[in-house]
Amino acid sequence: MKKTLLAGALAISSIILPAQAADYIIDTKGAHASINFKIKHIGFSWLTGRFNTFDGKFSYDEKNIAASKISVNIDTSSIDSNHDKRDKHIRSDEFLDVAKYATASFVSTKVEDKGNGKLAITGDLNLHGVTKSIVIDAVKVGEGKDPWGGYRLGFAGSTKITMKDFGIDSNFGDISFDLHIEGIRQ
């Protein structure tokens, strides 16, 4: 009887207790993560797009959020605004110059708990050969066992940057990013 109660208690605790400190790989292979952007198109509408190729990892400890970390590498040539001619122009040396700057990266330097699953993630964004500190406002979406026997944790976030801050001379305003990250615990 005691063994049955103990086994039951362990099973229940594994379902309802949050994950301890753990490392995660961002699930880009299963298309459970995305880096989306939008920018005003000559002041009339929103131009939207995404980066199709990126990878990354993060560590997260709900009991010590300040110790959490994330790093992401983005293939800048994978920019996709759903218009081939425009994408070719954005990849050119007039904008992203993907021949020279094939990768952009983000590495967190600080993760702050804002309460209720909200985080402020400060980190260094390297884009176009320039590194600037940015803040991503993030929220924990959820976590738990997946149908394939693994464990997943997901976040959504947003931030804005100005292209001129990264040495790209353009008359664009701010570019807004919507980030959706689902990690598979390692």
N, C-alpha and C positions, 0 to 999 in steps of 0.2 A: 504494500500500500504506500509506504514512504517513497519507494523508488518511483512509483507511478505518479505521485504528487510532485516529486522533484523533477521528473522528466516533463510533466505538464507545465510546471512553473518555468523551466528553462525554455521550452518551446514558445510560451507566451511572451517571455521577456525578449526573445530574439525577434519577435514580430513588432513589439511596441517600443523597444528601447532604441534611441537614435544611435547612429554609427559612432564608434570611437574614432580617434585619429586614424586616418587612412589615406592612402594614395590612390588617385584615380587617373585613368587615361580618358581623354575626351573622345567620345564615340562619334567620330566622323565617318568611319566605315559603314556604320548603320544609318547614316544621315540623321542622327539624333542631336545634331549641333549645327548652328548656323551663325554666320557673321553677315548681317544685313545692314545696308546703309540707305540713307535718303538725303537728297540735297535739292534745294529749289532750282527749278529749271527756268532760267531767265525771269524769275519772279512770278511766273504764271501757274506753275503746278509743281508736283514733286517728281523727281527722277529717282527711281529706286533700283537697288541692285544688291549684289552679294559677292562674297569671295567664295568660290567653290572648293578651293583646296587649302586646307590648314590642318594643323595638328597641335596637340598640347597635352598638358597634364596639370593636375592640381592636387594639393593635400588639404584636408579639411578636418578640423576637430571642433565639434560643437561646444565642447567644454573649454576650449582655448582657441577661440576664433582668431585672435591676434597672431597665432602661430601658423595660420593657413597661408598657402602660397598658390600662385597660378603662373604658368608660362604658356604662351601660344606663339606659334610661328605661322605666318601667312604667306602663301605663294601669291605675290602681287599680280602675276600674269593671269591668275585665275579670276580676275575681276569680271563680273557678268552683269551688265545692265540691260540684258535682253535686246541688244542691238549691236551686231558685229562691227559695223563701221565706227560707232561711238566707242566701243570697247578698244578697238585698235588705236584710236586717237588717245584715249585715257592711258593706254599702255606706253605711248610714245614718250620721247624725252621732253615733251612739252608739259607732261603731267607726272605720272608715276615713274617713268623711265625704267621700266622693268628689265631692260637689258643690263643696266648698271645696278639697280636696286631690286634684285629678284625676290627678296624676302623682307617682310615687315615683321616685327616681333613686339610682344608685350610681356613684361616680367614684373610681377607685383613686388612692391617694396613695403606695403603696409595693408593690413586688412582690419577694418574697424567694425565692430558689432554695433548696429544702430537699433537693435531690438526688433522683436517680431519677425525674425528671419531676414531682416534687411541688413545689407552690408555696404560699406564704402570701401572700394578696392582702389588703392593708389598704386600706381606703377609707372614704369618707364615704357613708353611707346617709341619704338624706333621705326621711322618711316622716311624713305627718301634720303637715308643717310643722316638724319637728324633725330636726336633722342630728346623727348620732352616728357615731363611728368603729367599724367592725366588721372582723373578719378572716374571710376565706373560705379554707378549706383546699381546695386544688385539686390536680388531677393531670392531666397531659397524657394524653389518650386515644390520639391518633394524628394523623398528617398525611400528605398526599400528593395526587397528582393524582386528580381525580374523573372520572367517565365523560363529563362534558360539556365537558372541556377546561380546567377551572379547577383551582384548588389549594385544599385545605381543611385546617383545623387545628381539633382539638376538645379540649375540656377538660370535666371534671366537677368539681363543687365542693359544699361544704356549709358551712353556718353556722347559728347560732342567734341569735334576738333575743328580747327581752322587750317586750311591747306597752307597758307602763308607761314604759319608757325613751323612748318616742316620744309621750308625752302621751295615750295611750289607756288610760283607766282601766278595767281589766278584771281579773277574777280568773284569767285564763289564765296558764299557766306559759310556759315557753319555746316559741317557734315554731321548728321546724327547717325549713330550706330545703335542697332538693336541686336543684342547678343543672346543666344540661347545655347547653353552648355549642359550636356548630360555626360557624366563620367561613369565609367565602369571601374569598380573597386578592384585593385590589383592584389 
